[in-house]
């Protein structure tokens, strides 16, 4: 009987408890299957930077997001190191949906497995499967593991 090899694993992160649980599962799988693990944070820019009044506001907005994200991305790196897994951290900006960007990134980078939390930071998403997880499940061309 052959062993499954996931090769490249992508874990979508947003700093929420659910996404950090997804990180723990992804680290466990990456360690078990000797996979490359990438943590991807997608920054959603609703209308693109051109429509924001002056680039100064946009730059401050992105700077604040990077500062916040770097804190929990550091925690993700630490968790990986503790488990002998090197994690590549990526940030991507999109005017599309977050799910569409995760799917695009996964396809472009020949990801073999996407791991996502069942819901993110949105209060509305606490009522049902998160819109990001649902979108990734619907459109990804590789297996998707949703972590509760």
N, C-alpha and C positions, 0 to 999 in steps of 0.2 A: 504494500500500500504506500503510495507516494505522500510526501508532505506538502502542504500548501505553502507557497512562497508568495507573500504579498509584495515583495520588492519595495515599491514606494508607497508609503502610507501618508495620507494627508489628514491632519486634524484641524478642523475649523474652530477658532477660538474667539471669544469676545470678553473674557474675564469673568463671566457669570459662573455660578457654582456648577451648573450643568456642563458648561464647556470645560471646566477644570476636571470634572469627572471623566469627560470624554478624553482629555489629555492622559489621565491615568490609565485608561483602558488602552489607548493608542500606544503608550510607552510599554505596557505589558506585552502587547502584540508585537511591537517592533523588537523587543528584547527576545521574545520567543522565536520569531521567524527571521531574525537578523536582517530586519528591514531598515530602509532609510526613512526617517520620520521628519516631516515638515509641519510646523505649526503656522497656519495662515490666519491673519487677522485682516478682514476686509473693512475698509473705511468707506462708508456710503456717503457720497456727495450728491444730494438730491438733484441739483440742476447744473452741476459742473462749475469749475472755478470761474469761468468767464462771466457768469451771471451774478456773482457776488460783487457788491459795491467795493471797488478797489481791492487789489490783491492783498492789502495789509490785513483785512479781516480774515480772509481765507488762510493766509500764512499763520496767523495767531490760532485759528481753529485747528489747523493741522498740527501745529506745534503742541497744543494742549492734548490732542488725541495721542500723539506719539509719546508724550511724557507719561500719560496714564497707562498706555499699552506697554511701555517699556518695563513698568513695574511688574505686571503680571507675566510678561514674556520672560523676565528674569526668573520668576518663580518656576515657570515651565522648564527653562533651561536647567535649573537646580534639580527639579524632579527627574529630568532625563539623566543628568550626571549621576545622581544617587542610584540609578538603575542601570548604569552602563550604556545608556542610549544617547547618542549625539542627536540633537534636535536642531534643525535649521529653521530659524524664525523668518517669516516673510510678512510684509504688509503690502496690501494692494488697495488702490483707490478705484472706485467705480461710480458711475452715474446710473448704471443698470441696477438690478437687484443684487443683494448680497449672495443669494443662492446662485444666481446666474454667474457671478464672478467665481464662486467656489467651483462650480461645474466646469467653467472655462479653464481655470487654473489646473484642475485635475486632469482634464483631457490633454491640455497642452504639455503637461509634465509627465504624461503616461503613468498616472497614479493608478495603483492596483486596488486600493481600498480608501474610502473616505470615511472618517469618523466624525460625527457631529453630536452635540448635545440635543436632547429632545426639545428644548426651548432655550431661548436666550434671555436677554435682559428686559425685554418688553413685558409689562404687566399683562397685557392682553393675551400674550402667548402662553401665559400660565393656564389658560382655560383649555387649551387643546395643543396638539402637536405643533410646534413652532413653525412659522411660515418658512423660515430658512431651511429647517430640516425637511419639511414637506417638499419644498422646491428642489432640494438636492436629491431626495429620494425619487422624485418624478423625472428628473432630467439627466442625472449622472449616467455615464456609460460604463461605470465600474461598480462593484458592490459598495453598498453604503451601510455602515453600522450606526444606529441611533442609540445613544446612551441616555438612560434615565437617571 
